[in-house]
Amino acid sequence: MVILKTFKSPLCIVSIILFVFFIVLNDNLLERNVDDLFPIKFYHIAFVDYRTNTPRLRIFSINGCLRNSKYLNVDIHQKGIRTPTRIKVYGHPMETRCPSAYGPATPCFFSSHTFETYLTVTGGLTKVGITMCVQPVYYYSQWQNIVLYIEAWRAQGATRFIVFYHSSTKDTRKVLDYYQDLGVIELRPWPSFGSLPNDIADKYPSIDNSAYIFAQFLALNLCILEIQTTIGAAIDFDEIAVPLNGTTLDYATKEMSGTNVGALEFENNYVSMNPPIYTSDFSGFIFDASVIDFHYVHYVKSFIDKSKITKISDGALLHLRFNVNSLKANTISKPFRFFPNNASHHIENMHETVKSIFGKTPPPASLKFLDTFNMCEKRSLNEGTCHSATCKSDMDAVHEWVYDRTEGVFLAGETNPPRLRIFSLNGCLGNNKFLYVDLYYEDKITPTRMKVYGNTLDDKCPSDFAPRRLCFYIPHTFVENLSVTEGLTKVVIELGLRKVELPVQEIHKPVQQGLTICVQPVYYYTQWQNIVLYIEAWRAQGATRFIVFYHSSTKDTRKVLDYYKDLGIIELRPWGSFGNLHKDIVDKKPIIDNNAYLFSYILASNICILDIKTTLGAAIDFDEIIVPINGTMLDYASKEMTGTDVGALLFESNYVAMNPSIYTSDFSGISSPSFYRKGLNKFIFNVSVIDLCETHYAKSFIDKSKITKDAAGLVLHMRFNVKDFDDVPTSKPIHFFPNDTSQHIQNMHKTIQTIFGSSPPSVPMDSLNVFVECGLRQFKQGMCHGAICKPDMDAVHEWVYDKTEGIVLNGQINSSFPIIFYHNAYVDHRSNPPRLRIFSLNGCTDKANFLIVDVFYEGIKNPIKLKMYSDSLEGNCPSTYGPAKPCFYVAHTFFAELTATGGITKVIIRMGRRDVQLSIKDIDRRYEKGITLCLQPVYYYTQWQNIVLYIEAWRAQGATRFIVFYHSSTKDTRKVLDYYQSLGLLEIRSWPNFGDLPIKGASQYPKIDESAFIFSYFLAMNICVLDIKTAVGSIADFDEIMVPRNGTTLEYALKEMVNTDVGALSFENNYVAMEPSIYSSDFSGVSKPIFFERGGPRKYIFNASVIDLCQVHWVRSFIDQSKKSKNADGALMHLRFNAKDFKEKRVSKPFQFFPSTTSQHIQNMKTTIRNLFGTSPPAVPLNVIDVINKCVDRIGGKGLCHSTGGLCKADMDKAYDWVYDETKGLFL
């Protein structure tokens, strides 16, 4: 089964009820359908195409020729309808024939296909413009072409660029990312097609090696369905289509609007420049997107409207050739240019762009790589093989390419739906093969029952390994595929009359580059010196996270573990006694602790694997460090396992010792370890594909095509008893650290001094001998080596045991997590039941993370404990918005429903060693008539004149309250704010710097003020929303006033949003200016605002009783799900201080700042200014805006977070003496 999301292609003007498609591959039908043995992979989105009178469902795939397998069985799931509708969806090749008739593509086994059927709704295209579809960028695309392409096509009228990306040089990727961050282009991942499902993969060719040039037909036709403009084009980065006169947009619109022309064909002209643009010196088709059906590279295959034709245009396709010198054609003159006008201006733009991306020294074009690809292409042609990714090995040999590695773009059902996995410790299953499990979903009253089958984590049960074979209890996992996962809240296992309830933790493929180390249960005699070396060495090798299961240790070892835990370097997982069986059977079976081999470390290892969030992992004891021959383990393992068939790297083990021994607490001998006999192998694995682990090898992979490979490196296995070895030590060119060994030795000595002072304790080696002797005795007596040695161990030492009971899945946010909280918690009575809401600024969380919160009630002694789960206020973490992507700290809200709400006095967040107490604020439904304005944090250069106009205009529009979050400003701006606050018109909320993390491990995380996007305004505005007491609210900056066409904003808002389904009104953004400028302190120009054609993103006003979460430009969610946003009949008047620099056309619009008596309001503002500043109002220091803009450009160019409060503070402090808010205790 394959599940595809739907995409409303693309300019649908009606609501759509189809939201998810299930393609069911079923071979038990009489007719011949595409079944589960057919070689096919699907693009991950299904399209609903509304450009025809009867909309079509369209599914795109890459597969072998269909022959008799003509159709798919598709289940359509409609919103609000429980039972899906099954339909047949017939397919055909995009290229007319399969195999292709085109010579180089004929040998290719896999071809692009589409499956289609008609549905029942309508819609159409609306936006004017050209959308450019760029076929998959691969390998050698010259970055200079892209700079010219974007500049030229935008001059010709292009408004959107969709670029499918496979691979490129680092320089080309840098250029693409630059334009994507500016919002000019949209990158679509086009990675490797991956493998077919395991059961058929070996019967067919590799898709990547047998799909013609990365299935460009597929990408091209997918792109067409995403076009939202009237005109589209599929043009490579070295091609610009230009008309004889005017712009391409104007020409195409004229030729194809109201005519029978559906496409314009441009003659292809090879062109070059002197000097070539590849020195960084810069001195196809066009079609009607509403009628295009299928597209080839060089012509339209079919139109939706069969009356449409392709017409030869009077323009030219300017086709850039890097190898023009090798062409044996005459040079001729033609009347065509890349730009319709102002070529010198565009050339200057391109030079500035290159400088912004690369600085003064742009890198040269790598043309030799093109030769490599062309040679490979010719070889494929001569050998009669498919021209596809077979050239990858050639290309990788000459350059380090930046590949797209996005997973889940092409689907075959090989992920098999997600699996439910339960871990257990039990006797061998025998005939007891499965559990009965009830699945509980949040939107269903009745649970779904399923059988979940079990299997031992060992190879067999009983085990073949002699010491384990003596143990009754063996670790197991119960696994079953899930057809529905969304909304699963818990599972309940039925065991006859007993039931066991388990919470649910979701595991996703990791995307974070890094290495996580799982440490099997620490018990008894673990030497603390091993831990110090282990952490130092593994971090030097690239490890980013350590998960340590803990049973028992000496006090000194526990002290070391707690030290690293407090620093946030390791995470301790409790692994105490397994407890007793149920009372009904406890007397009939052996004691679990005494009959589970060495505390069931295989169970712990496999549970730990599911908690890894990095790309790489390992399960390694505290006396083992794995090192490669060269470089770091992270670099080596990433290279070996990224984009290859390697799922694990197996390392040979060597026992090592140091002189002096590290157990004297002297680490100097680490620089030259002695090597002894070989030990047992250990391995590093790719977390995305690992299924089950044994101690010394990967037992199974999720992806059956993955293998274990022998690695170039060693396991350095430290032995405390090396003096008992009878072999002669040797030396090898292998070291614990990739470099700077002496510095690491010094670090470890400092760590020991920090923990223990100048007298580190010795290790009680005698206790280790007791444990070993007890183990040998148990084995000789035919008994399991489990916790039966506890009395012997307790007799020789006072151990620190883990006493945790009821171990559950991990997820609680603890004291080492990088998080700060706003000082208030909110009880939101607007929802039913009411919700407790807490706001924070922190690193990203996942669905499994939660806070434990104690809620205290008046008159009740014991608090109520709640689990509170989180959500990013922006909806994504990290942010998907370019400048905010690098920011580590993201605004979040934690929430939980309350059963009892009256009399809550405080809440305390429990985070292990850290408690945070928050005060309480109650939020009720809004009944006051009026508008409350929330102002995002005021910082630095806010012009005081804006504030005077803002207060006057918004009050005239019905605003009754202004809440201003304040960080910093000029003295004059602060004076204006204080004036209005003294009049009771606005309330200033402190919003100072966030300060440092209150944890010992703060140094391992970025500083909050240097990695939170623009003062975390998402946090401020959503906190403000909860403080609104009026019926209507809005979030508008000091340079923004929203006005209706008629009347006041308050009257219009109440009319539109009271007793209707409208929860918010969205106003179109209009850039405006005044003459004279208000920044001269003359407000007379307010009576005749100047409008420009250019505007920014929309803003909105909302019904404060139903708003839930806010974005800057739109409502993210309503409490009342029936509410919607509606476009307003009005305008957002957006003041621009730099209006004189605008080159846009001025236009006339019927909107004013004031609903009436403008002259009186102008007089009011003049009076206000005189009251504040007398007859000489101060000028605005506009130069400081340049300072912060330059700083933003600089940090953006470095790929840093746009955290102006921290990264730009030094620049701003040099330019002006700012008034900062210094309030303490707001962020806890």
C-alpha positions, 0 to 999 in steps of 0.5 A: 500500500502506498499513501499519497498526499493530494495537491490542488493543482494549482489554482483551485478556486473551490474548496476540495474534499479529497485530502488523502489517497491510498493506492492499494496494490492488489493482485487478487482481481480478475482484471489485470491491474498493477499489482505488488510485483510490478516494478513501479515507484510513485511521486509522493503527491497526487494531483487534483487538476481543476483546469478541465470542466471535469477535474482529473485525479493525476498520479505520476510514476516511474515504472516499467512499460505497462503492457497488460497491467493497465490500471491502479486500484485507488481508494479515495478517502474524503473528509467526513466520510468514513468509507473510501470510494474505490476507482480504477485509474488508468495509466499511459507513458508520458512519451507516447511509446514505451520503451522510448523511440528516442535512441539514447532513451530506448535502452532504459527500462523505467519510463515516466508514466501518468495515471488519470481519471475524472472526478467532479468539481471545477475551478480555474487559473487567475494569476498573470505572470510566467512560471519557469519550470527548470528540469532536474539540475544535475552535476555541471550546471554553471552558476553564472548561467543561473545568475543571468537566467534569473535576471533575464527572465524576471526582466521578461516578466517571469514571476516564479521559478520552480527548480528540480534539484538532483546535484551540483557543485557547492558554488552552484548550490550556494547560488540556488540557496541564495535565490531560494532564501530571497523567495525568488526560486523554489527548490524541489528535491529530485534525489535518487529514485531509491530501490524497488521493494525488497521482494522484487528488487533483484528481478529488475534493473536499478531505477537510477541506472535505467531511467533516462537522465533522471526522468526529466519528463516526469519532473517537467510534467509535475512542475506544470501542475504546480503553475499558478500563473497564466503562462508557463515555460519549461526552459533550462538554465542556459536558455532565455526565450525573448520576443522581437519587441517588448517582454515575453510576458506581454507578447505571450499574453497578447498571442494566447489570450482569447485565441486558439494558440496554446503554445508559442514555439521559439527558434533555438539560437546558439549564442555566446558573449565576449567576454564569456559570462563564465569569467563572471563578467556579464559586460524552449517553449512558452505555453498557456498554463490553463490548457497544457496537458502533456509536455515534451522537452521540445514540443507540447504533446497535448492540450486539454483544449483540443482546439489549441495549436502551437504557433511559431513565434517571432522571437528567439530562444537564446541558448548559451553555449559554453563551448562556442569556440568548438562550433563550426558555424558562422557568427551572425547578427540578430535583433534579439537581446536578453533584456527588453531594456536597461541592459546596463542596469541588469548587468550591474545587478548581476555583478552586485548579486555575484558580489553578495554571494561570493564576495570580490573573488567569484569562483571559476566555472568547472567546465572540465566536469562537463567533459567527464559527463559527456564522455560517459554519455558517449560511452553509454550510447556506444554500449547501448545502455541507458543514459542515466545515473550510470555516470555517477561513479565517473562524476564522483571521481572528479568532484565532491558534488552536493546531492539532494538526499531527501527521502520519501519523494518517490514511494513504492510501499517499501517502508511498509506502513509504519510498525507498532513495536513493543519490547518485552522480557519473557520466557520463550514464546513457544506456541504463544506467538502473539499479543492481543493489543487494543489501539486507542485513537484520539478521534475514536471511542472504540479501540481497534484490536489487532494481533501483534506477533513476537520474536526474540532479539537473540538469534534463538530462544533459548540462546545458542550462547552458553551463558545466556542459554541458562537464563529463562527470560529472553528479550523480545520484540512484538511487531506489526504493521499499522494501517492508521497511525495519526492520532494514536494515543496509547495501546492496551495489551490484553493478557487474559484478565490483566491489561497493560497500558503503554504510552506511544512514542513515534520514531521517524527517520533521523535527519540531524547529522551526527553520531549517538552512542548507546551505552548498555546498562551500567552496573556495579564496577564500571570504572569512572576513569573509563567514562572520562576518557570515553566522553572525551574521545567519542566527542572528538570522534564526532559523537553528539549525544550519549544515552546511558542506561543505568542500573548501579555503580559506585558513588564516584562513578555516579558522581561522574555520570551526574556531572556529564548529565548536568552539562547536558552531554549524557542522558541517563535512562533508569534501568533498575530491577525488573520487579516481580511477575503478576501475583497470580503467576509469581510463584510458578516462574523464576525470579526475573532479576535472577534469570535475565542475562546481565540485566538484559542489555540486548533489550536496552540496546534495541530500545535505545536505537529507537531513541536516536535522532542522528543519522549514525549510531552505535551501542558501545560499552564504556571501555570501548572507543572505535576509531577510523584509520584517518579522520573522525568517526563521524566523517568516515562513517557518513562517507561510507554509509550516505547514499550507499548500500552499506547499513553498518560498518564492522570494526575489528577489536584490539585490547589496549592498555596505557602506561601509566594506567588510566586507573591511577587517574593519570591519562598521559599514557593515552598518547601511546597505547599498547595493543594486545590480543584481538577482542570481539567486533563492534559496529557503527550503523545507519540509524535510518535502516537499522532494525535489530541489533546484537551486541557484536553485529547488526541482526537485521536491516529495515532496508533488506538491500543494506549490508554490513561492511568491514571497516578501516579502523579499530575498536580500542578495548581498554583492559584493566587486567592487561598485566594478566595477558600472556601476549607481547604488546605491540604498537599500531598507528591508531590513536584515541583522538584524531588530533591534539591528543595532548590538549585532550589529555589536559582536558581530562585532567581538568575534568577530574579536578573539577569533579573530585578536586586534587585527590581523585578516588581510587577504583575498588578493583576488588569488587570487580573480582567478586563479580567475576568470581560469582559469574563463573560460579553461576556458570559452573552450577548451570545458573543464569548470570543475572542479578543473583550476584547481588548479595555478594556485591552488597557485601563488599561495597555500598552501591548506588542503585537505580530505584525507578519504578514503572519505566516508561518511554522516554520523552520528558524534558529535563534540566539539561534541555535548552529552554526558557519560559515566559513568567506567566502561565495562562488558563484559557477559558475560551475553549471547552474544556479550558486549557493550561498554556505555557510559552517558551523559547527553546530548541526543537522538540518532537511529538514525544517530548513533554513537560511534567507540571504540578498545578496548585489549587487554593485550599488543596494541599497536593498538586495535580500533575499534568503532562504538557505537550508542545507545538512550535508557534510557527508550525515548523521547527526549525523554521522553513523561512530562510532567514529564520532557518539557522536559528536554534531557539524557536518560540513554542507553546505547551498546552494541556486540557484542564478538568478543574480550573477554579482557584489555580494559584501557581504551576511548577514545571518539574525538570529533574534538577531544575524547577520553574515556578510560573504565576497564573493569568486567567483568559476569558471570552472577550466582551468589551467593545473595541480593538486591541492592537498588539505591537511586536517588540519595538527595537532600535530604529522605530521612528517616533513620528510613526507612533504619533500617526499610529495612535491617532489613526487607530483610535479614530478607527475604533482602537481602545487599547495598545499593548507594546512589547519593548526592547530598545529605542532612541530616547525620543521614541521612548519619550513618545511611548512614555507620554502615551502610557502616562495618558493611559492609552498604551501599555508597555510590556518589557521584552529585554534580552533573553539572557543565558541558559540556567544550566551547567551545559549552557556552553554547548548550546548557542547563546539565546540572544544570538540564535532567536529570530528577531527577538522571537516576535512569534512568542511576544505576539501570541502572548499578547493575544491572550491579554486582549480583553476586547472583542477585536484584536490585531497585530500591526507594526507602528507603520501599519494601519488597516482601514475599510472602504467605508466607516471605521475598522471597528464597525466593519469588523463587528459587522463581518465577524459577529454571528458569522463564520468569519474569524479574521479579516485579511487586508491587502498590503499597500505601500504608502508615503506622504508629501511632505514626509511625516519624518519632517514632523509635518503631517499635512501630507496625511490627507493625501496618501500616495499609493504605489503598485508595490505592496507587501504580505497581507495583515489581519484583524481577528475575533479575539474570542476564537483566535488560537495561534497567530502567524505574522501575516495570517491566522495559524489556527482558531479555537473554533474550527468552523471559523475561517479567514476572509479577504477584507474590503479595505487596505493595509496602509503601510508607511515606507520611510524610503518611498522616494527610492521606489521606482514603482508606478504611483496609483490612486486608491480610495483609502484614507487613514481617518474615516472623517475630519482628517484636518482635525486629526492632523491638528491633534498630531501637531498639538501632541508633538508640541506637547512632547518636544516644544517647537523644535521636534527632533530629527529621526536618525535614519542612518541607524537603519542602514547600520542594522540592514548592513548587519542583517546582510552580513549575518545572512551572508554567513548563513547565521540566524537573523538574531538582531538582538544579539548579533547586531547589538555591537554594531548598533551600540556604536551607532547610537546610545539606545534606551534598553529595557533591563527588566529581570525575571521575565524569562525563567 
